[in-house]
Amino acid sequence: MQLFAWIIRGISAINRVVGEVLSWLALVCVLVCFAVVVQRYFFNTSTLWMQDLYVWVSGAMFTGVAGFALLRDDHVRVDIFYRPASIKRKAIADLFGVVVFLLPFTFIVFHYGWPAIRRSWGYFEASGNIGGMPGLFILKSFILVFCLLIALQGIAMALRAILVLADRETLLPENLRYKIDAEPETAL
């Protein structure tokens, strides 16, 4: 069980670092988009590669921070059953969701994405737009980054659920444990 706690800490640390670094791409995206708007409406000119850039930066950011969002429990979920549930029921739901949905999903995305990404790297695919950015193959590689980080965080979630079900959640630091709602919401 100590090994599980160590693995959870390691995976969570990786996703935290990647997420905090790639979160700065939001600022880059806003600045590039602002520059494109200023170019277009104040100088009556436009560079296509800059238009590609802010779309690509946002794509890289959102695929790269997905594991971080899962770590922080920022993904959308149907809370009508999950939020009021006990910690053990949350652990069962998470373990089921990871094994039945999340890991198979990441496998399918990886399995079907890999040939396209490999092909893209084979001829160093660039933007389909004339004057667009080179390096589309790098952006496509973020699909694999997405799969890896989401799958790793899913494994950490499953291991955390196992620790809870074994009454060993105390092996984890407070920030990696299930949150206890201070006041359950009541239906009107």
C-alpha positions as CSV (number, residue, x, y, z in Angstrom):
1,M,0.0,0.0,0.0
2,Q,2.9,2.3,0.6
3,L,4.0,1.7,-3.0
4,F,0.5,2.8,-4.1
5,A,0.8,6.0,-2.2
6,W,4.3,6.7,-3.7
7,I,3.0,6.1,-7.2
8,I,0.0,8.4,-6.6
9,R,2.3,11.1,-5.3
10,G,4.7,10.7,-8.3
11,I,1.9,10.8,-11.0
12,S,0.2,13.7,-9.3
13,A,3.5,15.6,-9.1
14,I,4.1,15.1,-12.9
15,N,0.6,16.3,-13.8
16,R,0.9,19.3,-11.4
17,V,4.2,20.4,-13.0
18,V,3.0,19.9,-16.6
19,G,-0.3,21.6,-15.8
20,E,1.2,24.6,-14.1
21,V,3.7,25.1,-16.9
22,L,1.3,24.6,-19.8
23,S,-1.3,26.8,-18.1
24,W,0.9,29.7,-19.1
25,L,0.0,29.0,-22.7
26,A,-3.4,30.6,-22.0
27,L,-1.6,33.9,-21.6
28,V,0.4,33.2,-24.8
29,C,-2.9,32.4,-26.6
30,V,-4.5,35.7,-25.5
31,L,-1.5,37.8,-26.5
32,V,-1.2,36.2,-29.9
33,C,-5.0,36.6,-30.5
34,F,-4.8,40.2,-29.4
35,A,-1.9,40.8,-31.8
36,V,-3.9,39.2,-34.7
37,V,-6.8,41.5,-34.0
38,V,-4.6,44.6,-33.8
39,Q,-2.9,43.6,-37.1
40,R,-6.2,43.0,-38.8
41,Y,-8.2,46.0,-37.6
42,F,-5.6,48.7,-37.1
43,F,-3.0,47.9,-39.7
44,N,-5.3,46.2,-42.3
45,T,-2.8,43.3,-42.6
46,S,-2.8,39.7,-41.3
47,T,-0.3,36.9,-41.1
48,L,-1.7,33.5,-41.4
49,W,0.9,31.8,-39.3
50,M,-0.1,34.0,-36.3
51,Q,-3.7,32.9,-36.7
52,D,-2.6,29.3,-36.8
53,L,-0.4,29.9,-33.7
54,Y,-3.2,30.9,-31.3
55,V,-5.3,28.0,-32.4
56,W,-2.4,25.6,-32.0
57,V,-1.3,27.0,-28.7
58,S,-4.8,26.6,-27.3
59,G,-4.9,23.0,-28.6
60,A,-1.6,22.2,-27.0
61,M,-2.7,23.8,-23.7
62,F,-6.0,22.0,-23.4
63,T,-4.6,18.6,-24.3
64,G,-1.6,19.1,-22.1
65,V,-3.5,20.3,-19.0
66,A,-6.2,17.6,-19.1
67,G,-4.4,15.4,-16.6
68,F,-3.9,18.4,-14.3
69,A,-7.6,19.1,-14.5
70,L,-8.4,15.5,-13.6
71,L,-6.0,15.8,-10.6
72,R,-7.7,18.9,-9.4
73,D,-11.2,17.3,-10.0
74,D,-12.0,20.1,-12.4
75,H,-13.7,17.9,-15.0
76,V,-17.4,17.9,-15.4
77,R,-19.3,15.2,-13.6
78,V,-22.9,14.5,-12.7
79,D,-22.9,15.6,-9.1
80,I,-26.4,14.7,-8.1
81,F,-25.2,11.2,-7.0
82,Y,-21.5,11.8,-6.5
83,R,-21.3,14.9,-4.3
84,P,-23.5,13.6,-1.4
85,A,-22.0,10.1,-1.5
86,S,-19.7,8.8,1.2
87,I,-16.0,8.7,0.5
88,K,-16.1,4.9,0.0
89,R,-18.9,5.3,-2.5
90,K,-16.9,8.0,-4.3
91,A,-14.0,5.6,-4.4
92,I,-16.1,2.8,-5.9
93,A,-17.5,5.2,-8.5
94,D,-14.0,6.5,-9.4
95,L,-12.5,3.0,-9.6
96,F,-15.4,1.9,-11.8
97,G,-15.2,5.0,-14.0
98,V,-11.4,4.7,-14.5
99,V,-11.4,1.0,-15.3
100,V,-14.6,0.9,-17.5
101,F,-14.4,4.3,-19.2
102,L,-11.3,6.3,-18.8
103,L,-8.5,3.8,-19.4
104,P,-10.3,2.2,-22.4
105,F,-11.0,5.7,-23.8
106,T,-7.3,6.6,-23.6
107,F,-6.3,3.3,-25.2
108,I,-8.7,3.9,-28.1
109,V,-7.6,7.5,-28.7
110,F,-3.9,6.3,-28.5
111,H,-4.5,3.3,-30.8
112,Y,-6.3,5.3,-33.5
113,G,-4.3,8.4,-33.1
114,W,-0.8,6.8,-33.3
115,P,-0.9,6.0,-37.0
116,A,-1.9,9.5,-38.0
117,I,0.7,11.0,-35.7
118,R,3.4,8.7,-37.0
119,R,2.5,9.5,-40.6
120,S,2.5,13.3,-39.7
121,W,6.0,13.0,-38.3
122,G,7.0,10.9,-41.4
123,Y,6.7,13.9,-43.7
124,F,6.9,16.7,-41.0
125,E,3.4,17.9,-41.7
126,A,2.8,21.6,-41.7
127,S,-0.4,23.7,-41.8
128,G,-2.7,23.1,-44.7
129,N,-3.0,26.9,-45.1
130,I,-0.6,28.6,-47.5
131,G,1.7,30.7,-45.4
132,G,0.6,28.8,-42.3
133,M,2.9,27.5,-39.5
134,P,5.2,24.5,-40.0
135,G,5.2,21.8,-37.3
136,L,1.6,20.5,-37.2
137,F,3.2,17.1,-36.5
138,I,4.3,18.5,-33.1
139,L,0.8,19.7,-32.3
140,K,-0.6,16.3,-33.2
141,S,1.9,14.7,-30.8
142,F,-0.1,16.4,-28.0
143,I,-2.8,13.8,-28.6
144,L,-0.3,11.2,-27.2
145,V,0.6,13.6,-24.3
146,F,-3.1,13.8,-23.6
147,C,-3.5,10.1,-23.5
148,L,-0.4,9.5,-21.4
149,L,-1.3,12.2,-18.8
150,I,-4.9,11.3,-18.5
151,A,-4.2,7.6,-18.3
152,L,-1.5,8.2,-15.6
153,Q,-3.9,10.3,-13.6
154,G,-6.6,7.7,-14.0
155,I,-4.2,5.1,-12.6
156,A,-3.5,7.4,-9.7
157,M,-7.3,7.8,-9.1
158,A,-7.8,4.1,-9.2
159,L,-5.0,3.5,-6.7
160,R,-6.4,6.2,-4.4
161,A,-9.7,4.5,-4.6
162,I,-8.1,1.2,-3.6
163,L,-6.4,2.9,-0.7
164,V,-9.7,4.3,0.5
165,L,-11.4,0.9,0.2
166,A,-8.6,-0.6,2.2
167,D,-8.9,2.1,4.8
168,R,-5.4,3.3,4.1
169,E,-6.1,6.8,2.7
170,T,-4.1,8.3,5.5
171,L,-0.9,7.2,3.6
172,L,-1.7,10.2,1.2
173,P,-1.1,13.8,2.0
174,E,-4.2,15.8,2.6
175,N,-4.2,17.5,-0.8
176,L,-4.5,14.1,-2.6
177,R,-7.3,12.7,-0.5
178,Y,-11.0,12.9,-1.2
179,K,-12.6,16.2,-0.2
180,I,-15.3,16.0,2.3
181,D,-18.2,18.4,1.5
182,A,-18.6,20.7,4.5
183,E,-22.3,21.0,4.1
184,P,-24.3,18.7,1.9
185,E,-26.8,20.4,-0.4
186,T,-30.4,19.7,0.2
187,A,-33.0,19.5,-2.5
188,L,-35.7,22.2,-2.7
